[in-house]
Amino acid sequence: MPLDNTETQLRELTNELKRVGDNVSRTAENAMAEARRSGEVSDETKATADRLLTEQGKLNTSVTALTSQLEGLQTQNLEIEQRLAARGDGARRDARQTLGQAVTANEAVKAYSGTGTVKMEVQNAITTASGSAGALGDPYRDPEVVGLPMQERRIRDLIPSVPITDSSAKYARQTARTNAAAAVAEGGLKPESALAWGPEDAIVRTIAHWIPVSRQAMADLPQLQGLIDTELRYGLDLVEDAQLLAGDGLGENLSGLITNATAYSGAAEAKISSPTLIDKLRVAMLEATLNLYPADGMVLNPEDWMVIETSKDAQNRYIFANPLNLAGPVLWGRPVVSTMAMSVDKFLVGAFRVAATIYDRADTEVLISTEDRDNFVKNMITVLAEKRLALGVKRPGSLIYGDFGLVI
């Protein structure tokens, strides 16, 4: 399939997935509204939710498969370009005389057949040795700077974000609902229901770090500033990822998703014979659904995801997928986020799109200053990177956090 067609299809599928996701959110809101009005959700709303969730799962699978296919096509194109580039100087290589050709062209070698011996004199040969012409050549310098590996940051992608201009984000959370609605006889006294809301406050926290650099290094090494900028931003994003997922809310830490999540009960496991890791995740999805928040994703550690992907049946066949085929990180129709930010043997399942909101007070900024302590007299520069944000976990019931009970 041509690369352009694949990109177009992926764009269309992504737009369709967003549309269906919006419909799922609206349906969930309708279900909550019906539950508030009558204490239950209508069959029509349930059917609509089931249909949309099924469609969403299929679209997720298609988007994942098409993304993998696009990456494969891009890799093939890159390999072809590299091969063509490698052939560019072929004519020049062919035009050079090889060592074997030089020897056979020598007159003394031609006379070998008559004398049986050959003598070739080499006097004051110019070589690449340091005492000869070696000093005239400059070694090739690869422009790539090989850095240390960087961990993927995935948690922010799960949660919607909005910019703010204050030091905190305030919102209201419903704290009570007493539904006394009932059938009433003519002339009878109508029952009174009760509702209550309370204020919530998400405090903006700062994540920052800095490094000292000499002015000479910054001036003489053009690449250095870009490398430092990249490393400092990576450090912020890595800590942000961990804070969004598991910040304990103490001191200057964010109160993360896991800290506010509902604990996995596993009560429905009693209905399953020998529950596996895959079964536990399905039960967690059920618990989120029973809380009226249909799950739209799950977060696992890469080691646990490996155990699931390599699960086999009694005939030693892979349950999850054929390893020879493309299979995206999807389970029970929901995308799986495999991240080192999640501890081994733990999982988080939930409706992430409605669970929380990131409030961005200040996006990442990198500042450079010579006016720090005695920097001026030492010709030093301080490079500082920081970002400010708050996290409001609005619906703890939409997140289910649990333990597989397995030591890998």
C-alpha positions as CSV (number, residue, x, y, z in Angstrom):
1,M,0.0,0.0,0.0
2,P,1.5,3.4,-0.9
3,L,2.7,5.6,2.0
4,D,0.4,8.5,1.1
5,N,-2.7,6.3,1.0
6,T,-1.8,4.7,4.4
7,E,-1.4,8.2,6.0
8,T,-4.7,9.3,4.6
9,Q,-6.5,6.2,5.9
10,L,-4.9,6.7,9.3
11,R,-6.0,10.3,9.4
12,E,-9.6,9.4,8.5
13,L,-9.7,6.5,11.1
14,T,-8.2,8.8,13.8
15,N,-10.9,11.4,13.1
16,E,-13.6,8.7,13.2
17,L,-12.2,7.4,16.5
18,K,-12.4,10.9,18.0
19,R,-16.0,11.2,16.8
20,V,-17.0,7.9,18.4
21,G,-15.1,8.8,21.5
22,D,-17.0,12.0,21.8
23,N,-20.3,10.0,21.4
24,V,-19.2,7.6,24.1
25,S,-18.6,10.5,26.5
26,R,-22.0,12.0,25.7
27,T,-23.7,8.6,26.2
28,A,-22.0,8.2,29.5
29,E,-23.2,11.7,30.5
30,N,-26.7,10.7,29.4
31,A,-26.5,7.5,31.5
32,M,-25.4,9.5,34.5
33,A,-28.3,12.0,34.0
34,E,-30.8,9.1,33.7
35,A,-29.4,7.5,36.8
36,R,-29.8,10.8,38.7
37,R,-33.4,11.2,37.5
38,S,-34.7,7.7,37.9
39,G,-32.1,5.6,39.6
40,E,-31.4,3.4,36.6
41,V,-30.2,3.6,33.0
42,S,-32.6,2.9,30.2
43,D,-32.2,-0.1,27.9
44,E,-31.9,2.2,24.9
45,T,-29.0,4.1,26.5
46,K,-27.3,0.8,27.4
47,A,-27.7,-0.5,23.9
48,T,-26.3,2.7,22.5
49,A,-23.3,2.5,24.9
50,D,-22.6,-1.1,24.0
51,R,-22.7,-0.3,20.2
52,L,-20.4,2.7,20.6
53,L,-18.0,0.8,22.8
54,T,-17.8,-2.0,20.3
55,E,-17.2,0.4,17.4
56,Q,-14.6,2.2,19.5
57,G,-12.8,-1.0,20.2
58,K,-12.7,-2.0,16.5
59,L,-11.5,1.5,15.5
60,N,-8.8,1.3,18.2
61,T,-7.6,-2.0,16.7
62,S,-7.6,-0.6,13.2
63,V,-5.7,2.6,14.1
64,T,-3.1,0.5,15.9
65,A,-2.6,-1.9,13.0
66,L,-2.5,0.9,10.4
67,T,0.1,2.8,12.6
68,S,2.3,-0.2,12.6
69,Q,1.9,-0.6,8.8
70,L,2.8,3.0,8.3
71,E,5.9,2.7,10.4
72,G,6.9,-0.4,8.3
73,L,6.4,1.5,5.0
74,Q,8.5,4.5,6.3
75,T,11.3,2.1,7.3
76,Q,11.2,0.5,3.8
77,N,11.4,3.9,2.1
78,L,14.4,4.9,4.3
79,E,16.2,1.6,3.4
80,I,15.6,2.2,-0.3
81,E,16.9,5.8,0.0
82,Q,20.0,4.6,1.8
83,R,20.7,2.0,-0.8
84,L,20.4,4.5,-3.7
85,A,22.7,6.9,-1.9
86,A,25.2,4.1,-1.4
87,R,25.3,3.5,-5.2
88,G,26.0,7.1,-6.0
89,D,29.8,6.8,-6.1
90,G,29.9,3.3,-7.7
91,A,31.3,4.6,-11.0
92,R,34.2,6.3,-9.2
93,R,35.0,3.1,-7.2
94,D,35.0,1.1,-10.4
95,A,37.3,3.6,-12.0
96,R,40.0,3.1,-9.3
97,Q,42.7,0.6,-10.0
98,T,42.7,-2.2,-7.4
99,L,45.9,-3.5,-5.8
100,G,45.5,-6.8,-7.8
101,Q,45.3,-4.8,-11.0
102,A,48.4,-2.8,-10.2
103,V,50.4,-5.9,-9.5
104,T,49.4,-7.7,-12.7
105,A,50.2,-4.6,-14.7
106,N,53.7,-4.4,-13.4
107,E,56.4,-5.2,-16.0
108,A,58.3,-7.4,-13.6
109,V,55.2,-9.5,-12.9
110,K,54.7,-9.9,-16.6
111,A,58.3,-11.3,-16.9
112,Y,57.6,-13.8,-14.1
113,S,56.6,-16.5,-16.6
114,G,60.1,-16.5,-18.1
115,T,62.3,-16.2,-15.0
116,G,60.3,-17.8,-12.3
117,T,61.1,-14.9,-9.9
118,V,59.9,-11.3,-9.5
119,K,61.3,-8.3,-7.8
120,M,59.3,-5.1,-7.1
121,E,61.1,-2.2,-5.5
122,V,59.3,0.3,-3.2
123,Q,61.4,3.3,-2.3
124,N,60.3,6.1,0.0
125,A,56.6,5.0,-0.3
126,I,54.1,7.6,0.9
127,T,51.7,5.9,3.4
128,T,49.0,7.0,5.9
129,A,51.5,6.4,8.8
130,S,52.0,9.4,11.2
131,G,55.6,9.9,9.9
132,S,54.4,10.1,6.3
133,A,51.2,11.6,4.9
134,G,48.9,10.6,7.8
135,A,48.9,14.0,9.3
136,L,47.4,15.5,6.1
137,G,44.1,13.7,6.5
138,D,41.3,14.7,8.8
139,P,39.2,11.9,10.3
140,Y,35.5,11.8,9.5
141,R,33.3,13.3,12.2
142,D,29.8,11.9,12.5
143,P,27.5,14.8,13.3
144,E,25.3,12.5,15.4
145,V,25.8,12.9,19.2
146,V,25.0,9.6,20.8
147,G,23.0,10.3,24.0
148,L,21.7,8.0,26.7
149,P,18.4,6.2,26.1
150,M,15.2,8.1,27.0
151,Q,12.1,6.5,28.5
152,E,8.8,7.0,26.8
153,R,6.4,9.4,28.5
154,R,2.8,8.3,28.0
155,I,0.6,9.3,30.9
156,R,-0.1,12.9,29.8
157,D,-1.5,11.6,26.5
158,L,-4.3,9.8,28.5
159,I,-5.6,12.9,30.2
160,P,-7.2,16.1,28.8
161,S,-5.5,19.3,29.6
162,V,-6.5,23.0,29.8
163,P,-4.4,26.2,30.3
164,I,-5.0,28.3,33.4
165,T,-3.6,31.6,34.6
166,D,-3.9,31.2,38.4
167,S,-2.1,29.3,41.1
168,S,-4.8,26.7,41.5
169,A,-7.8,25.3,39.7
170,K,-11.1,25.2,41.6
171,Y,-14.0,23.0,40.7
172,A,-17.1,21.5,42.4
173,R,-17.6,17.8,43.2
174,Q,-21.0,16.3,44.1
175,T,-20.7,14.8,47.5
176,A,-24.2,13.4,48.1
177,R,-27.3,12.2,46.3
178,T,-30.5,11.1,48.1
179,N,-33.0,10.0,45.6
180,A,-36.4,9.8,47.2
181,A,-38.4,9.8,44.0
182,A,-41.4,7.5,44.1
183,A,-44.9,7.0,42.7
184,V,-47.3,9.3,44.5
185,A,-51.1,9.1,44.9
186,E,-53.3,11.9,43.9
187,G,-53.2,14.6,46.6
188,G,-50.4,12.8,48.4
189,L,-47.3,14.4,49.8
190,K,-44.4,14.3,47.4
191,P,-41.1,13.0,48.8
192,E,-38.1,15.2,49.1
193,S,-34.7,14.3,47.6
194,A,-31.4,15.9,48.6
195,L,-28.2,16.8,46.7
196,A,-24.9,18.3,47.9
197,W,-21.7,19.6,46.3
198,G,-18.4,20.6,47.8
199,P,-15.5,22.7,46.5
200,E,-12.3,21.1,45.3
201,D,-8.9,22.8,44.7
202,A,-6.1,21.5,42.5
203,I,-2.9,23.3,43.5
204,V,-0.3,24.2,40.9
205,R,3.0,22.5,41.5
206,T,6.4,23.3,40.0
207,I,8.8,20.8,38.5
208,A,12.3,22.3,37.8
209,H,16.1,21.6,37.6
210,W,19.2,23.4,36.3
211,I,22.8,22.8,35.3
212,P,25.9,25.1,35.2
213,V,27.7,25.6,31.9
214,S,30.8,27.7,31.0
215,R,30.3,30.6,28.6
216,Q,33.2,29.3,26.5
217,A,31.5,25.9,26.0
218,M,28.2,27.6,25.0
219,A,30.0,29.9,22.5
220,D,32.4,27.3,21.0
221,L,30.1,24.3,20.7
222,P,27.0,25.2,18.6
223,Q,25.3,21.9,19.3
224,L,25.6,22.1,23.1
225,Q,22.7,24.5,23.7
226,G,20.3,22.2,21.8
227,L,21.5,19.1,23.6
228,I,21.1,20.7,27.0
229,D,17.7,22.0,26.1
230,T,16.6,18.5,25.0
231,E,18.0,16.8,28.2
232,L,16.4,19.3,30.6
233,R,13.0,19.1,28.9
234,Y,13.3,15.3,29.0
235,G,14.1,15.4,32.8
236,L,11.0,17.5,33.4
237,D,8.7,15.3,31.3
238,L,10.0,12.1,33.0
239,V,9.2,13.4,36.5
240,E,5.8,14.8,35.3
241,D,4.9,11.4,33.9
242,A,5.6,9.7,37.3
243,Q,3.8,12.5,39.2
244,L,0.7,12.3,37.0
245,L,0.5,8.5,37.5
246,A,1.6,8.0,41.1
247,G,2.3,11.4,42.9
248,D,1.4,11.0,46.6
249,G,0.1,14.5,47.0
250,L,2.5,15.2,50.0
251,G,4.6,18.3,50.1
252,E,5.0,19.7,46.6
253,N,4.0,16.5,44.9
254,L,0.9,16.2,42.7
255,S,-1.9,13.9,43.8
256,G,-1.8,11.4,41.0
257,L,-4.2,9.0,39.3
258,I,-3.2,5.9,41.4
259,T,-3.4,7.9,44.7
260,N,-7.0,8.8,44.0
261,A,-8.1,5.6,42.2
262,T,-10.6,3.1,43.6
263,A,-9.1,-0.1,44.9
264,Y,-9.7,-3.2,42.8
265,S,-12.0,-5.6,44.7
266,G,-11.9,-8.6,42.4
267,A,-15.2,-9.8,43.7
268,A,-16.3,-11.1,40.3
269,E,-13.2,-13.3,40.1
270,A,-15.2,-15.9,42.1
271,K,-17.2,-16.5,39.0
272,I,-14.1,-17.3,36.9
273,S,-12.3,-20.6,37.0
274,S,-8.5,-20.0,37.6
275,P,-8.5,-16.3,36.8
276,T,-5.5,-15.1,34.8
277,L,-4.0,-11.6,34.4
278,I,-6.2,-11.1,31.3
279,D,-9.3,-12.1,33.5
280,K,-8.3,-9.6,36.2
281,L,-8.1,-6.8,33.7
282,R,-11.6,-7.7,32.4
283,V,-13.0,-7.7,36.0
284,A,-11.4,-4.3,36.5
285,M,-13.2,-3.1,33.4
286,L,-16.5,-4.5,34.9
287,E,-15.9,-2.6,38.2
288,A,-15.4,0.7,36.3
289,T,-18.6,0.0,34.4
290,L,-20.5,-0.8,37.6
291,N,-19.4,2.7,38.8
292,L,-21.0,4.0,35.6
293,Y,-17.7,4.8,34.0
294,P,-17.0,2.5,31.0
295,A,-13.2,2.0,30.8
296,D,-11.4,3.4,27.7
297,G,-7.9,2.2,28.4
298,M,-5.4,0.5,30.8
299,V,-1.9,1.1,32.0
300,L,0.6,-1.7,32.6
301,N,4.3,-2.3,33.2
302,P,6.1,-3.6,30.1
303,E,7.0,-6.9,32.0
304,D,3.3,-7.6,32.8
305,W,2.3,-6.8,29.3
306,M,4.9,-9.3,28.1
307,V,3.4,-12.0,30.3
308,I,0.0,-11.3,28.8
309,E,1.2,-11.3,25.2
310,T,3.1,-14.6,25.7
311,S,0.2,-16.4,27.4
312,K,-0.5,-19.9,25.9
313,D,-3.3,-22.4,26.0
314,A,-3.1,-26.1,26.8
315,Q,-1.8,-26.9,23.3
316,N,1.0,-24.3,23.8
317,R,-0.6,-21.9,21.3
318,Y,-0.4,-18.2,21.9
319,I,-3.7,-16.9,23.2
320,F,-3.2,-13.2,22.6
321,A,-1.9,-13.1,19.0
322,N,0.1,-14.8,16.3
323,P,3.7,-13.5,16.8
324,L,4.1,-13.5,13.0
325,N,1.3,-11.0,12.5
326,L,0.9,-7.4,13.4
327,A,-0.9,-6.9,16.7
328,G,-1.3,-3.6,18.4
329,P,-1.2,-3.0,22.2
330,V,-5.0,-3.7,22.6
331,L,-6.8,-5.9,25.1
332,W,-10.6,-6.4,25.4
333,G,-10.9,-3.7,22.7
334,R,-9.2,-1.1,24.9
335,P,-5.7,0.4,24.2
336,V,-2.9,-0.7,26.5
337,V,-0.3,1.9,27.6
338,S,2.9,0.0,28.5
339,T,5.1,2.3,30.6
340,M,8.0,2.0,33.0
341,A,6.2,4.6,35.1
342,M,3.9,1.8,36.3
343,S,5.3,-0.6,38.9
344,V,5.6,-4.3,38.0
345,D,2.6,-6.4,39.1
346,K,0.3,-3.4,39.2
347,F,-2.4,-2.2,36.8
348,L,-4.7,0.8,36.3
349,V,-7.9,0.5,34.3
350,G,-10.3,3.3,33.8
351,A,-12.2,6.0,31.9
352,F,-9.2,8.3,31.6
353,R,-10.9,10.9,29.4
354,V,-13.3,11.8,32.2
355,A,-11.2,10.8,35.2
356,A,-9.0,13.8,35.5
357,T,-7.8,17.1,34.0
358,I,-4.3,18.5,33.7
359,Y,-4.2,22.3,34.4
360,D,-1.2,23.8,32.7
361,R,-0.1,27.0,34.4
362,A,3.2,27.3,32.5
363,D,4.5,25.1,29.8
364,T,8.1,24.0,29.7
365,E,10.5,26.9,29.5
366,V,14.3,26.9,29.4
367,L,16.0,30.0,30.8
368,I,19.7,31.1,30.6
369,S,21.2,33.6,33.0
370,T,24.7,34.8,34.0
371,E,23.3,36.6,37.1
372,D,23.3,33.7,39.4
373,R,25.6,33.8,42.5
374,D,29.2,34.4,41.2
375,N,28.5,33.3,37.6
376,F,29.6,36.6,36.2
377,V,33.2,36.5,37.6
378,K,33.6,32.8,36.7
379,N,32.3,33.1,33.1
380,M,29.6,30.6,34.0
381,I,26.0,30.3,32.8
382,T,23.0,28.8,34.7
383,V,20.6,26.9,32.4
384,L,17.2,26.4,34.2
385,A,14.2,24.4,33.0
386,E,10.8,24.4,34.7
387,K,7.1,23.8,34.2
388,R,4.1,24.4,36.4
389,L,0.9,22.4,36.4
390,A,-1.9,21.0,38.6
391,L,-3.9,17.8,38.4
392,G,-7.5,17.4,39.4
393,V,-8.7,13.8,39.7
394,K,-12.4,14.6,39.4
395,R,-13.9,11.1,39.2
396,P,-12.0,8.5,41.4
397,G,-14.6,5.9,40.7
398,S,-13.7,5.9,37.0
399,L,-10.2,4.5,37.9
400,I,-9.6,1.0,39.2
401,Y,-6.1,0.3,40.6
402,G,-5.0,-3.2,41.5
403,D,-2.4,-5.9,42.0
404,F,-2.0,-9.0,39.8
405,G,-0.7,-11.0,42.7
406,L,2.2,-12.2,40.6
407,V,5.9,-11.7,41.1
408,I,7.8,-11.7,37.8
